[in-house]
Structure formats: structure tokens, C-alpha cells
Amino acid sequence: MATINYLYRSTKEKAPLIIRLLFRHNETDFVFGAKTKIEVSKNYWNKEHQKKRAKDTDLINKQAEINEKTATLEAHVLNNFNNTKLEYINKEWLQTQINEYYEPPQQATALPVEVVKYIEYFIEDKRNDISINSIKKYNVHSLCINKSIE
């Protein structure tokens, strides 16, 4: 079972929080940390974030916003932690998970398998790289293939 906590580890007045991943495996404790993009002030983190009965609505909203950001990042990291073999988990793995959280990898679009649709896809994909005459030629070939299939 892994746990996550957040730390403010900077001498600057405003800085990103550090996420710390802690877990135990074979009687050995592992601790890895990495920077997040959740930026808070030192005063807020040390004095105001943990207030239980805040009366200021701005403070309550700020607490809710930071708690939501930390909770969703924590859920992302722990979900991937549970789906990864322990020998692959290290500081670089943690930083990769944070980077993927903020900038999810783009899903590759499936290439069309039909020739005519692939030609249309190719023309659209390479529109800025090929000449107008090439586009016309590809369209003519596409029409010829389409007629021969029918």
C-alpha cells in the first residue's frame, strides 16, 4: 500500500508543491519525491491550508481548489502505482506519472484500412507538404479506385 503526501520545500515565497510517494516492499521503505505544478505561497501552505474552520470564503475556496488538485493528482499516481510492478517504480517513474497527468499522451488515430479512405486521410495529413497538382492526382486515383471497386 502506498501513501502520498505533499510538501512545501522551497525558500521562495511562492513555489510548486513536492509530491512524496511512500511505500514498503520486503521490509524496506521507499520514498520518492517530484515537483508538481500546484503552486502555492509559503504562508498559505504553512498557516492557512490546514485550518479546519475557516470563516473567510476566499480561503475556503482556495482550500477546496488545492484539495481538488492534490486529490486528482494523488488518485492518478496511486492508480498507476497499483498497475505497475514495484521494481519499475523510482523517482523517474514518479516524474513521468506527473508529466502524463498534466500532459496526457495523445491517442494515435487509427489509420484507415480502405484504400480510398487512406488516400483521403493522406491528402488531409500532408496538405501543407504536397503540391496542389499532387492532390489533384491523388484524388483522380482515388476516384478510379472507387469506380473499379463498384
DSSP file (Angstrom, degrees, kcal/mol; ACC not computed):
  #  RESIDUE AA STRUCTURE BP1 BP2  ACC     N-H-->O    O-->H-N    N-H-->O    O-->H-N    TCO  KAPPA ALPHA  PHI   PSI    X-CA   Y-CA   Z-CA
    1    1 A M              0   0    0      0, 0.0    23,-0.5     0, 0.0     2,-0.3   0.000 360.0 360.0 360.0 130.8    0.0    0.0    0.0
    2    2 A A        -     0   0    0     21,-0.2     2,-0.3    76,-0.1    21,-0.2  -0.749 360.0-160.4-106.2 153.0    1.4    3.4   -1.0
    3    3 A T  E     -A   22   0A   0     19,-2.7    19,-2.8    -2,-0.3     2,-0.4  -0.930   3.5-152.9-128.9 157.9    0.7    6.8    0.5
    4    4 A I  E     +A   21   0A   0     -2,-0.3     2,-0.3    17,-0.2    17,-0.2  -0.986  13.8 174.2-130.6 138.3    1.2   10.2   -0.8
    5    5 A N  E     -A   20   0A   0     15,-1.9    15,-2.9    -2,-0.4     2,-0.4  -0.954  22.8-129.9-137.6 165.0    1.8   13.5    0.9
    6    6 A Y  E     -A   19   0A   0     -2,-0.3     2,-0.3    13,-0.2    13,-0.2  -0.903  21.2-170.9-117.7 141.3    2.6   17.0   -0.3
    7    7 A L  E     -A   18   0A   0     11,-2.5    11,-3.0    -2,-0.4     2,-0.7  -0.947  24.5-138.1-130.6 149.2    5.4   19.2    1.0
    8    8 A Y        +     0   0    0     -2,-0.3     2,-0.3     9,-0.2     9,-0.1  -0.931  32.6 168.8-102.7 107.8    6.4   22.8    0.5
    9    9 A R        +     0   0    0     -2,-0.7     2,-0.3     7,-0.4    -1,-0.0  -0.551  34.2  97.4-123.7  65.3   10.2   22.6    0.2
   10   10 A S        -     0   0    0     -2,-0.3     5,-0.1     2,-0.1    -2,-0.0  -0.990  61.0-144.5-148.4 154.0   11.3   26.0   -1.0
   11   11 A T  S    S+     0   0    0     -2,-0.3    -1,-0.1     3,-0.1     2,-0.1   0.538  77.1  98.8 -92.2  -9.1   12.8   29.2    0.4
   12   12 A K  S    S-     0   0    0      1,-0.1    -2,-0.1     2,-0.0     3,-0.1  -0.349  82.9-121.5 -75.1 158.8   10.9   31.2   -2.1
   13   13 A E  S    S+     0   0    0      1,-0.2    29,-3.0    28,-0.1     2,-0.4   0.841 100.9  26.6 -69.9 -33.8    7.6   32.9   -1.2
   14   14 A K  E    S+ B   0  41A   0     27,-0.3    27,-0.2    28,-0.1    -1,-0.2  -0.997  78.7 144.3-133.2 129.0    5.7   31.1   -3.9
   15   15 A A  E     - B   0  40A   0     25,-2.2    25,-2.1    -2,-0.4     2,-0.1  -0.977  48.6 -86.6-157.0 162.6    6.7   27.7   -5.3
   16   16 A P  E     - B   0  39A   0      0, 0.0    -7,-0.4     0, 0.0    23,-0.3  -0.455  47.5-109.7 -74.5 149.9    5.2   24.4   -6.5
   17   17 A L  E     -     0   0A   0     21,-2.6    19,-2.4    -2,-0.1     2,-0.5  -0.421  24.8-128.6 -73.8 153.6    4.4   21.6   -4.1
   18   18 A I  E     -AB   7  35A   0    -11,-3.0   -11,-2.5    17,-0.2     2,-0.4  -0.895  15.6-144.9-102.2 131.9    6.5   18.5   -3.9
   19   19 A I  E     -AB   6  34A   0     15,-2.9    15,-1.9    -2,-0.5     2,-0.5  -0.831  12.9-160.1 -95.6 136.3    4.6   15.2   -4.1
   20   20 A R  E     -AB   5  33A   0    -15,-2.9   -15,-1.9    -2,-0.4     2,-0.5  -0.973   3.1-159.3-122.2 123.4    6.1   12.4   -2.0
   21   21 A L  E     -AB   4  32A   0     11,-3.3    11,-2.4    -2,-0.5     2,-0.4  -0.884  13.5-175.3-101.5 124.2    5.4    8.7   -2.7
   22   22 A L  E     +AB   3  31A   0    -19,-2.8   -19,-2.7    -2,-0.5     2,-0.3  -0.973  13.5 147.3-123.4 133.3    6.0    6.4    0.2
   23   23 A F  E     - B   0  30A   0      7,-2.1     7,-3.2    -2,-0.4     2,-0.4  -0.983  33.7-131.4-156.6 163.1    5.7    2.6    0.2
   24   24 A R  E     + B   0  29A   0    -23,-0.5     2,-0.4    -2,-0.3     5,-0.2  -0.955  21.6 174.2-121.5 137.2    7.2   -0.5    1.8
   25   25 A H  E >  S- B   0  28A   0      3,-2.6     3,-1.3    -2,-0.4    -2,-0.0  -0.968  71.2  -9.3-144.3 126.3    8.3   -3.6    0.0
   26   26 A N  T 3  S-     0   0    0     -2,-0.4     3,-0.1     1,-0.3    -1,-0.1   0.916 128.7 -53.9  52.5  49.8   10.1   -6.6    1.6
   27   27 A E  T 3  S+     0   0    0      1,-0.2     2,-0.4    -3,-0.0    -1,-0.3   0.619 115.6 116.7  64.5  14.1   10.7   -4.7    4.9
   28   28 A T  E <   -B   25   0A   0     -3,-1.3    -3,-2.6     2,-0.0     2,-0.4  -0.950  59.6-137.7-116.7 132.5   12.3   -1.8    3.0
   29   29 A D  E     -B   24   0A   0     -2,-0.4     2,-0.4    -5,-0.2    -5,-0.2  -0.711  16.6-163.5 -88.4 137.0   10.9    1.7    3.0
   30   30 A F  E     -B   23   0A   0     -7,-3.2    -7,-2.1    -2,-0.4     2,-0.4  -0.971   7.9-178.4-120.9 135.5   10.9    3.6   -0.3
   31   31 A V  E     +B   22   0A   0     -2,-0.4     2,-0.4    -9,-0.2    -9,-0.2  -0.983   4.2 174.1-136.0 122.3   10.4    7.3   -0.6
   32   32 A F  E     -B   21   0A   0    -11,-2.4   -11,-3.3    -2,-0.4     2,-0.3  -0.981   7.4-169.0-128.4 141.4   10.4    9.2   -3.9
   33   33 A G  E     +B   20   0A   0     -2,-0.4     2,-0.3   -13,-0.2   -13,-0.2  -0.931   8.7 169.4-130.1 154.3    9.6   12.9   -4.5
   34   34 A A  E     -B   19   0A   0    -15,-1.9   -15,-2.9    -2,-0.3     2,-0.2  -0.982  36.5 -96.1-157.3 156.9    9.0   15.1   -7.5
   35   35 A K  E     -B   18   0A   0     -2,-0.3   -17,-0.2   -17,-0.2     2,-0.2  -0.514  34.0-161.1 -77.3 142.6    7.8   18.6   -8.3
   36   36 A T  E     -     0   0A   0    -19,-2.4    -1,-0.0    -2,-0.2    63,-0.0  -0.536  28.4-118.5-107.0-178.7    4.1   19.2   -9.2
   37   37 A K  E    S+     0   0A   0     -2,-0.2     2,-1.0   -21,-0.1   -19,-0.1   0.157  78.1 114.7-105.0  16.2    2.6   22.1  -11.0
   38   38 A I  E     -     0   0A   0    -21,-0.3   -21,-2.6    31,-0.0     2,-0.5  -0.779  52.7-165.1 -88.1 105.1    0.4   23.0   -8.0
   39   39 A E  E     +B   16   0A   0     -2,-1.0     2,-0.3   -23,-0.3    -2,-0.1  -0.814  16.7 159.4-101.9 128.0    1.8   26.4   -6.9
   40   40 A V  E     -B   15   0A   0    -25,-2.1   -25,-2.2    -2,-0.5     2,-0.2  -0.890  39.8-100.6-136.3 166.5    1.0   27.9   -3.5
   41   41 A S  E  >  -B   14   0A   0     -2,-0.3     4,-2.4   -27,-0.2   -27,-0.3  -0.575  27.9-122.7 -86.9 155.8    2.5   30.5   -1.3
   42   42 A K  H  > S+     0   0    0    -29,-3.0     4,-2.5    -2,-0.2     5,-0.3   0.912 112.5  50.7 -62.6 -43.9    4.6   29.5    1.7
   43   43 A N  H  >>S+     0   0    0    -30,-0.3     4,-2.4     1,-0.2     5,-0.9   0.920 110.5  49.1 -61.8 -45.3    2.3   31.4    4.1
   44   44 A Y  I  >>S+     0   0    0      3,-0.2     5,-2.7     1,-0.2     4,-1.3   0.952 114.2  44.6 -59.7 -49.8   -0.8   29.7    2.7
   45   45 A W  I  <5S+     0   0    0     -4,-2.4     5,-0.3     1,-0.2    -2,-0.2   0.902 119.9  39.5 -65.3 -41.9    0.7   26.2    2.9
   46   46 A N  I  <5S+     0   0    0     -4,-2.5    -1,-0.2    -5,-0.2    -2,-0.2   0.824 133.5  14.7 -79.3 -31.2    2.2   26.5    6.4
   47   47 A K  I  <5S+     0   0    0     -4,-2.4    -3,-0.2    -5,-0.3    -2,-0.2   0.770 129.4  31.3-116.1 -34.4   -0.6   28.5    8.1
   48   48 A E  I ><<S+     0   0    0     -4,-1.3     3,-1.1    -5,-0.9    -3,-0.2   0.757  99.4  69.9-105.7 -26.4   -3.9   28.5    6.2
   49   49 A H  T 3 <S+     0   0    0     -5,-2.7    -4,-0.1     1,-0.3    -1,-0.1   0.861 102.2  46.4 -64.9 -35.1   -4.2   25.3    4.3
   50   50 A Q  T 3  S+     0   0    0     -5,-0.3    -1,-0.3    -6,-0.3    -2,-0.1   0.456  79.2 126.9 -88.8  -0.1   -4.8   23.1    7.3
   51   51 A K    <   -     0   0    0     -3,-1.1     3,-0.4     1,-0.2    -3,-0.0  -0.369  42.9-163.5 -60.3 130.7   -7.3   25.4    9.0
   52   52 A K  S    S+     0   0    0      1,-0.2     2,-0.4    -2,-0.1    -1,-0.2   0.888  80.3  32.6 -84.4 -42.2  -10.4   23.4    9.9
   53   53 A R  S    S+     0   0    0      2,-0.0    -1,-0.2     0, 0.0     2,-0.2  -0.495  75.4 171.9-119.0  62.6  -13.0   26.1   10.5
   54   54 A A        -     0   0    0     -2,-0.4    -6,-0.0    -3,-0.4     0, 0.0  -0.479  16.9-168.7 -70.8 140.6  -12.0   28.9    8.2
   55   55 A K        +     0   0    0     -2,-0.2     2,-0.5     5,-0.0    -1,-0.1   0.620  60.2  94.0-104.4 -18.0  -14.6   31.7    8.0
   56   56 A D     >  -     0   0    0      1,-0.2     4,-2.3     2,-0.0     5,-0.2  -0.649  65.2-151.1 -78.9 122.8  -13.1   33.6    5.0
   57   57 A T  H  > S+     0   0    0     -2,-0.5     4,-2.6     1,-0.2     5,-0.2   0.855  96.3  55.8 -65.5 -33.6  -14.9   32.4    1.8
   58   58 A D  H  > S+     0   0    0      2,-0.2     4,-2.3     1,-0.2    -1,-0.2   0.917 109.7  46.3 -62.6 -41.6  -11.8   33.2   -0.3
   59   59 A L  H  > S+     0   0    0      2,-0.2     4,-2.7     1,-0.2    -2,-0.2   0.907 111.5  51.1 -66.3 -42.3   -9.7   30.9    2.0
   60   60 A I  H  X S+     0   0    0     -4,-2.3     4,-2.3     1,-0.2    -2,-0.2   0.920 112.2  47.0 -61.5 -44.0  -12.4   28.1    1.9
   61   61 A N  H  X S+     0   0    0     -4,-2.6     4,-2.4     2,-0.2    -2,-0.2   0.896 112.1  50.0 -64.9 -40.5  -12.5   28.3   -1.9
   62   62 A K  H  X S+     0   0    0     -4,-2.3     4,-2.6     2,-0.2     5,-0.2   0.915 110.9  49.5 -63.9 -43.2   -8.7   28.2   -2.1
   63   63 A Q  H  X S+     0   0    0     -4,-2.7     4,-2.8     1,-0.2    -2,-0.2   0.916 111.9  48.6 -60.7 -43.9   -8.5   25.2    0.2
   64   64 A A  H  X S+     0   0    0     -4,-2.3     4,-2.2     2,-0.2    -2,-0.2   0.906 111.9  49.3 -64.1 -41.4  -11.2   23.4   -1.9
   65   65 A E  H  X S+     0   0    0     -4,-2.4     4,-2.2     2,-0.2    -2,-0.2   0.934 114.6  43.4 -63.8 -47.4   -9.3   24.2   -5.1
   66   66 A I  H  X S+     0   0    0     -4,-2.6     4,-2.7     1,-0.2     5,-0.2   0.906 113.4  52.2 -66.6 -41.4   -5.9   23.0   -3.8
   67   67 A N  H  X S+     0   0    0     -4,-2.8     4,-2.3    -5,-0.2    -1,-0.2   0.889 110.0  49.2 -62.5 -38.7   -7.5   19.9   -2.2
   68   68 A E  H  X S+     0   0    0     -4,-2.2     4,-2.4    -5,-0.2     5,-0.2   0.932 112.3  47.7 -65.4 -45.2   -9.1   19.0   -5.5
   69   69 A K  H  X S+     0   0    0     -4,-2.2     4,-1.9     1,-0.2    -2,-0.2   0.923 115.4  44.5 -62.3 -44.4   -5.9   19.4   -7.4
   70   70 A T  H  X S+     0   0    0     -4,-2.7     4,-2.5     1,-0.2    -1,-0.2   0.888 113.2  51.4 -68.7 -37.5   -3.9   17.3   -4.9
   71   71 A A  H  X S+     0   0    0     -4,-2.3     4,-2.5    -5,-0.2    -2,-0.2   0.909 111.0  46.3 -67.4 -42.2   -6.6   14.6   -4.7
   72   72 A T  H  X S+     0   0    0     -4,-2.4     4,-2.0     2,-0.2    -1,-0.2   0.897 114.9  47.2 -69.7 -38.0   -6.9   14.1   -8.5
   73   73 A L  H  X S+     0   0    0     -4,-1.9     4,-2.5    -5,-0.2    -2,-0.2   0.918 112.7  50.3 -65.7 -42.2   -3.1   14.0   -8.9
   74   74 A E  H  X S+     0   0    0     -4,-2.5     4,-2.8     1,-0.2     5,-0.3   0.911 109.9  49.8 -61.2 -43.9   -2.9   11.6   -6.0
   75   75 A A  H  X S+     0   0    0     -4,-2.5     4,-2.3     2,-0.2    -1,-0.2   0.900 110.7  50.5 -63.1 -40.5   -5.5    9.4   -7.5
   76   76 A H  H  X S+     0   0    0     -4,-2.0     4,-2.0     2,-0.2    -2,-0.2   0.942 113.8  43.8 -62.1 -48.4   -3.7    9.3  -10.8
   77   77 A V  H  X S+     0   0    0     -4,-2.5     4,-2.3     1,-0.2    -2,-0.2   0.928 115.7  47.0 -65.5 -45.6   -0.4    8.4   -9.3
   78   78 A L  H  X S+     0   0    0     -4,-2.8     4,-2.3     2,-0.2    -1,-0.2   0.874 110.0  53.5 -66.8 -36.3   -1.8    5.7   -7.0
   79   79 A N  H  X S+     0   0    0     -4,-2.3     4,-0.8    -5,-0.3    -1,-0.2   0.932 113.6  42.5 -61.7 -45.6   -3.9    4.2   -9.8
   80   80 A N  H  < S+     0   0    0     -4,-2.0     3,-0.3     1,-0.2    -2,-0.2   0.832 110.4  57.6 -70.8 -31.3   -0.7    3.9  -11.9
   81   81 A F  H >< S+     0   0    0     -4,-2.3     3,-1.4     1,-0.2    -2,-0.2   0.922 105.5  50.2 -60.9 -44.3    1.2    2.6   -8.9
   82   82 A N  H 3< S+     0   0    0     -4,-2.3    -1,-0.2     1,-0.3    -2,-0.2   0.715 112.0  48.5 -68.5 -20.2   -1.2   -0.2   -8.4
   83   83 A N  T 3< S+     0   0    0     -4,-0.8     2,-0.4    -3,-0.3    -1,-0.3   0.227 101.3  78.4-103.5  13.8   -0.9   -1.1  -12.1
   84   84 A T  S <  S-     0   0    0     -3,-1.4     2,-0.1    -4,-0.1     5,-0.1  -0.947  84.5-110.4-124.5 142.4    3.0   -1.1  -12.2
   85   85 A K    >   -     0   0    0     -2,-0.4     3,-1.8     1,-0.1     4,-0.4  -0.480  30.7-123.8 -67.8 141.0    5.5   -3.7  -11.0
   86   86 A L  G >  S+     0   0    0      1,-0.3     3,-1.2     2,-0.2    -1,-0.1   0.780 105.8  65.2 -61.6 -29.8    7.3   -2.4   -7.9
   87   87 A E  G 3  S+     0   0    0      1,-0.2    -1,-0.3     3,-0.0    -2,-0.0   0.697 100.4  53.1 -69.1 -15.4   10.8   -2.9   -9.5
   88   88 A Y  G <  S+     0   0    0     -3,-1.8     2,-0.6     2,-0.0    -1,-0.2   0.532  85.3 101.9 -92.7  -7.2    9.9   -0.2  -12.1
   89   89 A I    <   +     0   0    0     -3,-1.2     2,-0.2    -4,-0.4     3,-0.0  -0.688  44.6 124.8 -87.5 120.8    8.9    2.4   -9.5
   90   90 A N  S  > S-     0   0    0     -2,-0.6     4,-2.3   -60,-0.0     5,-0.2  -0.836  75.9 -72.6-152.6-172.0   11.5    5.1   -8.9
   91   91 A K  H  > S+     0   0    0     -2,-0.2     4,-2.4     1,-0.2     5,-0.2   0.896 130.1  50.7 -61.1 -41.1   11.9    8.9   -9.0
   92   92 A E  H  > S+     0   0    0      2,-0.2     4,-2.4     1,-0.2    -1,-0.2   0.889 108.6  52.4 -65.1 -38.9   11.8    9.0  -12.8
   93   93 A W  H  > S+     0   0    0      2,-0.2     4,-2.3     1,-0.2    -1,-0.2   0.927 110.2  48.6 -60.5 -45.0    8.7    6.9  -12.8
   94   94 A L  H  X S+     0   0    0     -4,-2.3     4,-2.0     1,-0.2    -2,-0.2   0.919 111.3  48.8 -63.0 -43.8    7.0    9.3  -10.4
   95   95 A Q  H  X S+     0   0    0     -4,-2.4     4,-2.5     1,-0.2    -1,-0.2   0.884 110.0  52.8 -64.3 -37.3    8.1   12.3  -12.5
   96   96 A T  H  X S+     0   0    0     -4,-2.4     4,-2.6     2,-0.2    -1,-0.2   0.903 107.6  51.2 -62.8 -41.7    6.7   10.6  -15.6
   97   97 A Q  H  X S+     0   0    0     -4,-2.3     4,-1.7     2,-0.2    -2,-0.2   0.896 110.9  48.2 -63.5 -39.9    3.4   10.0  -14.0
   98   98 A I  H  X S+     0   0    0     -4,-2.0     4,-2.1     2,-0.2     5,-0.2   0.927 111.9  49.1 -65.6 -44.4    3.2   13.7  -13.0
   99   99 A N  H  X S+     0   0    0     -4,-2.5     4,-2.6     1,-0.2    -2,-0.2   0.901 111.3  49.5 -62.1 -40.8    4.1   14.7  -16.6
  100  100 A E  H  < S+     0   0    0     -4,-2.6    -1,-0.2     2,-0.2    -2,-0.2   0.815 107.7  55.5 -68.5 -29.6    1.5   12.4  -18.0
  101  101 A Y  H  < S+     0   0    0     -4,-1.7    -2,-0.2    -5,-0.2    -1,-0.2   0.939 116.2  35.5 -66.1 -46.4   -1.1   13.8  -15.6
  102  102 A Y  H  < S+     0   0    0     -4,-2.1    -2,-0.2     1,-0.3    -1,-0.2   0.828 134.5  25.4 -78.7 -31.8   -0.6   17.3  -16.8
  103  103 A E  S  < S-     0   0    0     -4,-2.6    -1,-0.3    -5,-0.2    -2,-0.1  -0.702  84.2-156.2-132.6  80.3    0.1   16.5  -20.4
  104  104 A P        -     0   0    0      0, 0.0    -3,-0.1     0, 0.0    -4,-0.1  -0.242  29.8-101.0 -59.1 141.9   -1.7   13.2  -21.2
  105  105 A P        -     0   0    0      0, 0.0     2,-0.2     0, 0.0    -5,-0.0  -0.384  40.8-111.3 -64.2 141.1   -0.2   11.3  -24.2
  106  106 A Q        -     0   0    0     -3,-0.1     2,-0.4     1,-0.1    -3,-0.0  -0.519  27.1-119.3 -75.3 136.8   -2.2   11.7  -27.3
  107  107 A Q        -     0   0    0     -2,-0.2     2,-0.2     1,-0.1    -1,-0.1  -0.623  29.4-120.4 -75.5 129.0   -4.1    8.7  -28.6
  108  108 A A        -     0   0    0     -2,-0.4     2,-0.3     1,-0.1    -1,-0.1  -0.496  26.0-122.9 -70.0 135.1   -2.9    7.7  -32.0
  109  109 A T        -     0   0    0     -2,-0.2     2,-0.2     1,-0.1    -1,-0.1  -0.590  28.3-110.0 -79.5 141.7   -5.7    7.8  -34.6
  110  110 A A        -     0   0    0     -2,-0.3    -1,-0.1     1,-0.1     3,-0.1  -0.505  31.2-122.2 -71.9 133.6   -6.2    4.5  -36.4
  111  111 A L        -     0   0    0     -2,-0.2     7,-0.1     1,-0.1    -1,-0.1  -0.534  31.1-105.0 -74.6 141.4   -5.2    4.6  -40.0
  112  112 A P        -     0   0    0      0, 0.0    -1,-0.1     0, 0.0     9,-0.0  -0.383  22.8-156.8 -64.2 143.2   -8.0    3.8  -42.5
  113  113 A V        +     0   0    0     -2,-0.1     2,-0.3    -3,-0.1    -2,-0.0   0.655  69.0  87.9 -96.4 -19.0   -7.6    0.3  -44.0
  114  114 A E  S  > S-     0   0    0      1,-0.1     4,-2.3     2,-0.0     5,-0.2  -0.642  79.2-132.6 -81.1 139.5   -9.6    1.0  -47.1
  115  115 A V  H  > S+     0   0    0     -2,-0.3     4,-2.4     1,-0.2     5,-0.2   0.911 102.9  48.3 -60.6 -47.6   -7.5    2.5  -49.9
  116  116 A V  H  > S+     0   0    0      1,-0.2     4,-2.0     2,-0.2    -1,-0.2   0.923 114.1  46.0 -62.7 -44.7   -9.8    5.3  -50.9
  117  117 A K  H  > S+     0   0    0      1,-0.2     4,-2.3     2,-0.2    -1,-0.2   0.850 111.1  53.7 -67.7 -32.7  -10.2    6.4  -47.3
  118  118 A Y  H  X S+     0   0    0     -4,-2.3     4,-3.1     2,-0.2    -2,-0.2   0.907 106.5  51.7 -67.7 -39.8   -6.5    6.2  -46.7
  119  119 A I  H  X S+     0   0    0     -4,-2.4     4,-2.6     2,-0.2    -2,-0.2   0.921 110.8  48.3 -61.5 -42.8   -5.9    8.4  -49.8
  120  120 A E  H  X S+     0   0    0     -4,-2.0     4,-2.2     2,-0.2    -1,-0.2   0.918 113.1  47.9 -62.0 -42.9   -8.3   11.0  -48.3
  121  121 A Y  H  X S+     0   0    0     -4,-2.3     4,-2.6     2,-0.2    -2,-0.2   0.924 111.9  49.9 -62.1 -44.9   -6.5   10.7  -44.9
  122  122 A F  H  X S+     0   0    0     -4,-3.1     4,-2.5     2,-0.2    -2,-0.2   0.913 109.9  49.9 -61.8 -45.1   -3.1   11.1  -46.6
  123  123 A I  H  < S+     0   0    0     -4,-2.6     4,-0.4     1,-0.2    -1,-0.2   0.926 113.7  45.7 -60.7 -45.1   -4.1   14.2  -48.6
  124  124 A E  H >< S+     0   0    0     -4,-2.2     3,-0.6     1,-0.2    -2,-0.2   0.897 114.7  47.8 -66.2 -39.7   -5.5   15.8  -45.4
  125  125 A D  H 3< S+     0   0    0     -4,-2.6     3,-0.3     1,-0.2    -2,-0.2   0.876 121.7  34.1 -68.5 -38.4   -2.4   14.9  -43.4
  126  126 A K  T >X S+     0   0    0     -4,-2.5     3,-1.9    -5,-0.2     4,-1.5   0.191  79.0 121.3-103.5  14.5    0.1   16.1  -46.0
  127  127 A R  T <4 S+     0   0    0     -3,-0.6     3,-0.2    -4,-0.4    -1,-0.2   0.825  80.3  42.6 -50.2 -39.6   -1.9   19.0  -47.3
  128  128 A N  T 34 S+     0   0    0     -3,-0.3    -1,-0.3    -4,-0.2    -2,-0.1   0.590 115.0  51.1 -84.8 -10.2    0.8   21.6  -46.4
  129  129 A D  T <4 S+     0   0    0     -3,-1.9     2,-0.3     2,-0.1    -2,-0.2   0.595 103.5  58.9-103.0 -13.5    3.7   19.3  -47.7
  130  130 A I  S  < S-     0   0    0     -4,-1.5     2,-0.0    -3,-0.2     0, 0.0  -0.808  83.5-105.1-119.6 159.1    2.5   18.4  -51.2
  131  131 A S     >  -     0   0    0     -2,-0.3     4,-1.9     1,-0.1     5,-0.1  -0.286  28.3-113.1 -78.7 164.6    1.6   20.5  -54.2
  132  132 A I  H  > S+     0   0    0      1,-0.2     4,-2.4     2,-0.2     5,-0.2   0.875 118.1  55.9 -63.2 -38.1   -1.9   21.2  -55.5
  133  133 A N  H  > S+     0   0    0      1,-0.2     4,-2.4     2,-0.2    -1,-0.2   0.880 105.5  51.2 -64.1 -37.0   -1.2   19.1  -58.6
  134  134 A S  H  > S+     0   0    0      2,-0.2     4,-2.7     1,-0.2    -1,-0.2   0.909 108.7  51.4 -64.9 -40.9   -0.3   16.1  -56.4
  135  135 A I  H  X S+     0   0    0     -4,-1.9     4,-2.3     2,-0.2    -2,-0.2   0.919 110.5  48.7 -61.8 -43.1   -3.5   16.5  -54.5
  136  136 A K  H  X S+     0   0    0     -4,-2.4     4,-2.2     1,-0.2    -1,-0.2   0.918 111.6  49.9 -61.9 -42.8   -5.4   16.5  -57.8
  137  137 A K  H  X S+     0   0    0     -4,-2.4     4,-2.4     1,-0.2    -2,-0.2   0.913 110.8  48.6 -62.8 -43.8   -3.6   13.4  -59.0
  138  138 A Y  H  X S+     0   0    0     -4,-2.7     4,-2.4     1,-0.2    -1,-0.2   0.892 110.5  51.6 -64.7 -38.6   -4.3   11.6  -55.7
  139  139 A N  H  X S+     0   0    0     -4,-2.3     4,-2.4     2,-0.2    -1,-0.2   0.889 109.1  50.2 -64.9 -38.9   -8.0   12.5  -56.0
  140  140 A V  H  X S+     0   0    0     -4,-2.2     4,-2.5     2,-0.2    -2,-0.2   0.928 111.8  47.7 -64.5 -44.6   -8.1   11.2  -59.6
  141  141 A H  H  X S+     0   0    0     -4,-2.4     4,-2.6     1,-0.2    -2,-0.2   0.891 110.6  52.9 -62.2 -38.4   -6.5    7.9  -58.5
  142  142 A S  H  X S+     0   0    0     -4,-2.4     4,-2.4     1,-0.2    -2,-0.2   0.917 109.6  47.5 -63.2 -43.0   -9.0    7.7  -55.6
  143  143 A L  H  X S+     0   0    0     -4,-2.4     4,-2.5     2,-0.2    -2,-0.2   0.905 111.7  50.8 -63.9 -41.7  -11.9    8.2  -58.0
  144  144 A C  H  X S+     0   0    0     -4,-2.5     4,-2.2     2,-0.2    -2,-0.2   0.918 112.5  45.9 -62.8 -43.1  -10.5    5.5  -60.3
  145  145 A I  H  X S+     0   0    0     -4,-2.6     4,-1.7     1,-0.2    -1,-0.2   0.918 112.3  51.3 -65.2 -41.9  -10.1    3.0  -57.5
  146  146 A N  H  X S+     0   0    0     -4,-2.4     4,-1.5     1,-0.2    -2,-0.2   0.890 111.3  47.7 -63.1 -40.8  -13.5    3.8  -56.2
  147  147 A K  H  < S+     0   0    0     -4,-2.5    -1,-0.2     1,-0.2    -2,-0.2   0.885 110.9  51.1 -67.1 -39.3  -15.1    3.2  -59.7
  148  148 A S  H  < S+     0   0    0     -4,-2.2    -1,-0.2     1,-0.2    -2,-0.2   0.806 108.6  52.1 -71.2 -26.6  -13.2    0.0  -60.1
  149  149 A I  H  <        0   0    0     -4,-1.7    -1,-0.2     1,-0.2    -2,-0.2   0.872 360.0 360.0 -74.0 -36.6  -14.4   -1.3  -56.7
  150  150 A E     <        0   0    0     -4,-1.5    -1,-0.2    -5,-0.2    -2,-0.2   0.495 360.0 360.0 -72.7 360.0  -18.1   -0.5  -57.6
